[in-house]
Amino acid sequence: MTKILSQIWVVIVMNITSIGQRIWMSLAAIFAVAVVVAVLLSFLAMTEGFSKTLEGSGSNTVAIVTRSGSQSELNSVLSRETINIVTTAPGIAKDANGDPIYSPELYVIVDGIKKTSGTEVNLPMRGISSVGFELRDQVSITSGRMFETGKNEIIVGEGVLREFAGFELGTTVRFGKTEWEVVGTFSTGGNAFESELWADAPTLQSQFQRGSSFQTIRVLLETPDDVSGMAEMVENDPRLFLDVVTEADYFAQQGEALNGIVIFGWIISIFMSVGALAGALNTMYTSVANRAGEIATLRAIGFSNTSAFFGTLAESIVLSVIGGFVGAMASYLFMDGLSASTLGASFTQVVFKFELTTDLFINGAFLALGIGLIGGIFPAARAARLPVIVAFRGAN
């Protein structure tokens, strides 16, 4: 057993150190694997970043109430009467005066211009109150000041500033027939709320002719994660057709749409892997043919066919691992932390950052190893089966 292992090690070292003799074929195989891994990690980094942006938006201490069956805030409409009923439900935290702590919010779509492409996109503009501001975790004014009640003033999320033109502090923007002054910018720790514009809710209702209606209600819960009291009241009151979930669960549901992107990324990567696999097979078959004389010599002096098999397989795996490392580093350098925006559930832009995690790198490593293993096993079998006499003839 020790002898066989020693032979395998010798052949592995010989094959790897001779890669330079097949430099162009080897580089082609490395490049093919690198592209596949880079594409996969780019898709996964996009999904990871978008998912974390949404997940970071939700809190288990806050419940969100929408019209029953609404897939997004944009599709929900709540009357003032409905809000007055809901806010009497059990389980809602009270302030020092015994009043329920809640924030009815308006959600409208306005136009924006994407900096990278110059194209017109939909941006979310939220009508909010000071209570709604306090219900968000990690929210802070980063420059300027808070908007004033009754005035056409807005504060702009940091994500909007990064991705869209014309929202700098002090500028005036026009939406329809009304003008709004940017009086401040805010941060919410990098979550989806940074993709929004915020304004005084009654002012937004007036300017967009929404009467007294809202899209959602956010309420502070007495007990985190416990919406049972509100849900029971909604179920038993025939006047109410509402969905009540924690804000954390709401944004988790919004993120489920990313499952299709993940599947698409894997499908694309698998198809591309076929091309990389073809390159690996070609490289390794060429390697076996070029080293036929070496294989014959080793076999003649007592090396087993097992050593030829594992030596060839190891070369394929090493090339794929190098390719995987190159692809991963390229993704890390060019994608990690990259700011981008895409359509969310409300058909408005959500700004997020690509994020490469350890788990994603592990996925890329497994893909590279798979290509190397499959791409090397057949040439390795050929090397192991090559008769000594045939090998010598092929070397002449």
C-alpha positions in Angstrom: 0.0 0.0 0.0 2.8 2.4 0.9 4.5 1.7 -2.4 1.3 2.5 -4.4 0.8 5.7 -2.5 4.4 6.7 -3.1 4.1 6.0 -6.8 0.8 8.0 -7.0 2.6 11.0 -5.2 5.5 10.9 -7.6 3.3 10.9 -10.7 1.1 13.7 -9.3 4.2 15.9 -8.7 5.5 15.1 -12.1 2.3 15.9 -13.9 1.7 19.2 -12.0 5.3 20.4 -12.5 5.1 19.7 -16.2 2.0 21.9 -16.7 4.2 24.6 -18.0 5.0 22.4 -21.0 1.3 22.6 -22.0 0.8 26.2 -20.9 -1.7 27.4 -23.5 -4.0 24.4 -23.2 -3.7 24.7 -19.4 -4.5 28.4 -19.5 -7.5 27.7 -21.7 -8.9 25.2 -19.2 -8.2 27.6 -16.3 -9.9 30.4 -18.1 -13.0 28.3 -18.9 -13.5 27.3 -15.3 -12.8 30.8 -14.0 -15.6 32.2 -16.2 -18.1 29.6 -15.0 -17.3 30.2 -11.3 -17.3 34.0 -11.8 -20.7 33.9 -13.4 -22.2 31.7 -10.8 -20.8 33.8 -7.9 -22.0 37.0 -9.5 -25.6 35.6 -9.6 -25.4 34.3 -6.1 -23.8 37.6 -4.8 -26.6 39.6 -6.3 -29.2 37.3 -4.7 -27.4 37.4 -1.4 -27.1 41.1 -1.3 -30.7 41.7 -2.4 -32.0 39.2 0.1 -30.1 40.7 3.0 -31.3 44.2 2.0 -34.9 43.0 2.3 -34.3 40.9 5.5 -32.7 43.9 7.1 -35.8 46.0 6.5 -38.1 43.9 8.7 -38.4 43.9 12.5 -40.1 41.3 14.7 -41.3 44.0 17.1 -43.4 45.7 14.4 -46.4 44.4 12.6 -47.5 45.5 9.1 -51.2 45.5 8.1 -52.2 45.4 4.4 -55.4 44.7 2.5 -56.0 41.0 2.2 -54.4 39.4 -0.8 -52.1 42.3 -1.6 -48.8 41.2 -2.9 -47.1 44.5 -2.1 -47.7 47.8 -0.4 -48.6 49.4 -3.8 -51.6 47.1 -4.2 -53.0 47.7 -0.7 -55.5 50.5 0.1 -56.8 51.1 3.7 -59.4 53.7 4.7 -59.2 55.9 7.7 -62.2 53.9 9.2 -60.2 50.6 8.8 -57.2 52.2 10.5 -59.3 53.4 13.4 -60.7 49.9 13.9 -57.4 48.0 13.6 -55.6 50.2 16.1 -58.0 49.2 18.8 -56.9 45.6 18.5 -55.2 43.8 21.4 -51.4 43.3 21.3 -50.5 46.8 20.2 -48.0 48.7 22.4 -49.2 51.9 24.0 -47.4 55.2 24.7 -47.3 57.1 28.0 -50.8 58.4 27.4 -52.2 55.0 26.7 -52.6 55.6 23.0 -51.6 52.8 20.5 -48.3 53.3 18.8 -48.9 53.0 15.0 -47.9 54.6 11.7 -50.4 54.8 8.8 -48.3 55.2 5.6 -48.9 56.2 2.0 -46.9 54.6 -0.8 -46.7 56.2 -4.3 -44.5 55.8 -7.3 -42.5 58.7 -8.7 -40.0 59.0 -11.5 -36.2 58.8 -11.2 -33.2 58.7 -13.6 -30.7 55.9 -13.2 -27.1 57.3 -13.1 -25.5 54.3 -14.9 -27.9 54.1 -17.9 -29.8 57.4 -17.9 -33.1 55.5 -18.1 -36.3 56.5 -16.4 -37.3 54.2 -13.5 -39.9 54.0 -10.8 -39.0 55.1 -7.3 -41.0 54.6 -4.1 -42.1 57.7 -2.2 -43.5 57.1 1.3 -45.8 59.3 3.3 -44.7 58.9 6.9 -45.0 60.5 10.3 -42.6 60.9 13.1 -43.9 57.7 14.6 -43.1 55.8 11.4 -39.6 57.3 11.6 -39.2 55.9 15.1 -40.5 52.5 14.2 -37.6 51.9 11.9 -34.4 50.4 13.3 -31.1 52.2 12.7 -32.7 55.2 11.0 -30.9 58.5 11.2 -30.6 61.7 9.3 -27.2 61.8 7.7 -27.3 65.3 6.3 -29.7 68.2 6.3 -32.8 67.9 8.4 -36.2 66.2 8.8 -39.0 67.4 6.6 -41.6 69.7 8.1 -45.3 68.9 8.4 -47.5 70.5 5.8 -44.6 71.4 3.4 -43.5 69.9 0.1 -40.2 68.7 1.5 -38.6 65.3 1.2 -35.7 63.4 2.7 -33.8 61.0 0.5 -32.4 57.5 1.3 -28.7 57.0 0.9 -29.4 54.3 -1.7 -31.3 56.7 -3.9 -28.4 59.2 -3.8 -25.9 56.5 -4.9 -28.0 55.2 -7.9 -30.2 58.0 -9.1 -29.6 61.5 -10.4 -31.1 64.7 -9.2 -31.8 64.1 -5.5 -28.8 65.9 -3.9 -29.4 67.9 -0.8 -30.9 71.3 -1.6 -32.2 70.4 -5.0 -35.8 70.8 -6.1 -37.5 67.9 -7.9 -40.8 67.9 -9.8 -43.3 65.0 -9.7 -46.2 65.7 -11.9 -47.4 69.3 -11.3 -45.8 69.6 -7.9 -42.3 70.5 -6.8 -40.5 69.1 -3.7 -37.4 70.3 -2.0 -34.8 67.8 -0.8 -34.0 69.0 2.8 -32.2 65.9 4.1 -30.8 62.5 3.5 -31.2 59.4 5.7 -29.7 56.0 6.4 -31.4 52.9 7.7 -28.3 50.7 7.9 -28.4 49.6 4.2 -31.8 48.0 4.1 -34.6 48.5 1.5 -35.9 51.7 3.1 -32.8 53.5 1.8 -34.3 53.1 -1.7 -37.2 55.4 -0.8 -38.1 59.1 -0.6 -39.9 60.1 2.5 -42.4 63.0 3.0 -45.1 64.2 5.3 -48.0 61.8 4.9 -50.9 64.3 4.9 -49.0 66.5 2.4 -48.4 63.6 0.1 -52.1 62.6 0.4 -53.1 66.1 -0.7 -50.6 66.5 -3.5 -51.4 63.0 -5.0 -55.1 63.4 -4.4 -55.4 60.3 -2.2 -58.0 61.6 0.2 -57.7 60.0 3.6 -56.5 56.6 2.4 -53.3 54.9 3.2 -51.5 51.7 1.9 -50.3 50.2 5.2 -50.3 50.5 8.9 -47.2 49.7 11.0 -47.8 49.0 14.7 -45.5 48.5 17.6 -46.2 45.1 19.2 -46.5 44.6 22.9 -44.7 41.3 22.5 -42.2 40.7 19.7 -43.5 38.2 17.0 -46.9 38.1 18.6 -49.6 39.2 16.2 -52.2 36.7 17.4 -54.4 39.4 19.1 -54.6 41.5 16.0 -55.1 38.5 13.7 -58.0 37.2 15.8 -59.7 40.5 15.8 -59.3 40.8 12.0 -60.7 37.3 11.5 -63.7 37.9 13.6 -64.7 41.4 12.3 -66.6 41.1 9.0 -65.7 44.7 8.1 -62.0 43.9 7.9 -60.3 42.1 5.0 -56.7 42.4 6.1 -53.4 40.5 6.4 -51.4 40.9 9.6 -47.8 39.7 9.8 -44.6 40.9 11.5 -42.5 43.2 9.4 -39.8 40.5 9.4 -42.1 37.9 7.9 -43.5 40.4 5.4 -40.0 41.2 3.9 -39.0 37.5 4.0 -42.1 36.8 1.8 -41.0 39.6 -0.6 -37.6 38.0 -0.8 -39.0 34.6 -2.0 -39.2 36.0 -5.5 -35.4 35.7 -5.6 -35.6 31.9 -5.7 -36.1 32.1 -9.5 -32.9 34.2 -9.8 -30.9 31.6 -7.9 -32.3 28.8 -10.0 -31.6 30.8 -13.2 -28.0 31.4 -12.1 -27.4 27.8 -11.5 -28.9 26.8 -14.8 -26.7 29.3 -16.7 -23.7 28.1 -14.8 -24.4 24.4 -15.5 -24.8 25.1 -19.2 -21.5 27.1 -19.2 -19.9 24.2 -17.2 -20.5 22.0 -20.2 -18.2 24.2 -22.2 -15.6 24.4 -19.4 -15.9 20.6 -19.1 -15.2 20.2 -22.8 -12.1 22.4 -22.4 -10.9 20.4 -19.5 -11.4 17.1 -21.3 -9.5 18.4 -24.3 -6.7 19.7 -22.2 -6.3 16.4 -20.3 -6.6 14.2 -23.3 -3.8 16.3 -24.9 -1.8 16.0 -21.7 -2.1 12.2 -21.8 -1.1 12.1 -25.5 1.9 14.4 -25.0 3.2 12.4 -22.0 2.7 9.0 -23.5 6.4 8.4 -23.4 6.7 9.4 -19.8 3.8 7.1 -18.9 5.4 4.2 -20.8 8.7 4.8 -19.0 7.1 4.8 -15.6 5.1 1.7 -16.4 8.2 0.0 -17.6 10.1 0.6 -14.4 7.3 -0.8 -12.2 4.8 2.1 -11.7 1.2 0.9 -11.6 -1.7 2.0 -13.8 -3.3 3.3 -10.6 -0.6 5.9 -10.3 -1.1 7.0 -13.9 -4.9 7.3 -13.2 -4.6 9.5 -10.1 -1.7 11.5 -11.5 -3.8 12.6 -14.5 -6.9 13.2 -12.4 -4.9 15.3 -9.9 -3.7 17.5 -12.8 -7.2 18.1 -13.9 -8.4 19.0 -10.4 -5.4 21.3 -9.9 -6.2 23.2 -13.1 -9.9 23.5 -12.1 -9.0 24.7 -8.6 -6.8 27.4 -10.0 -9.5 28.4 -12.4 -12.1 28.4 -9.5 -9.7 30.6 -7.4 -9.2 33.0 -10.3 -13.0 33.2 -10.9 -13.7 33.7 -7.2 -11.1 36.5 -6.9 -12.4 38.2 -10.0 -15.9 38.1 -8.6 -14.7 39.4 -5.2 -12.7 42.3 -6.7 -15.4 43.4 -9.2 -18.6 42.4 -7.6 -18.4 42.4 -3.8 -19.8 45.6 -2.5 -21.0 46.7 -5.9 -24.1 48.9 -5.6 -27.0 48.2 -8.0 -30.7 48.5 -8.2 -33.5 46.3 -9.5 -37.3 46.0 -9.5 -38.8 44.9 -6.2 -42.3 43.5 -5.5 -43.9 47.0 -5.9 -42.4 47.5 -9.3 -40.1 50.1 -7.9 -36.4 50.2 -7.6 -34.6 48.6 -4.6 -31.0 49.5 -4.1 -28.7 46.9 -2.8 -25.1 45.8 -2.8 -23.6 42.5 -4.1 -22.3 40.4 -1.2 -20.0 37.5 -1.5 -20.0 35.3 1.6 -18.0 32.3 2.7 -20.9 29.9 1.7 -20.9 31.3 -1.8 -17.2 30.8 -2.2 -17.8 27.2 -1.0 -20.4 26.8 -3.8 -17.9 28.0 -6.3 -15.2 25.7 -5.0 -17.5 22.7 -5.3 -18.4 23.7 -8.9 -14.8 24.0 -9.8 -13.9 20.6 -8.2 -16.8 19.0 -10.0 -15.6 20.2 -13.4 -12.0 19.1 -12.6 -13.2 15.7 -11.4 -15.5 14.9 -14.4 -13.1 16.5 -16.8 -10.2 14.4 -15.6 -11.7 11.0 -14.9 -12.0 9.9 -18.5 -8.5 11.0 -19.6 -7.2 9.5 -16.4 -8.9 6.2 -17.3 -7.3 6.3 -20.7 -3.9 6.9 -19.2 -4.4 4.0 -16.9 -5.4 1.6 -19.7 -2.7 2.6 -22.1 -0.5 -0.5 -22.8 3.2 0.1 -22.5 4.0 -0.9 -26.1 1.3 1.4 -27.5 2.5 4.2 -25.4 6.1 3.8 -26.6 4.8 3.8 -30.2 2.8 6.9 -29.6 5.9 8.6 -28.2 8.0 7.9 -31.3 
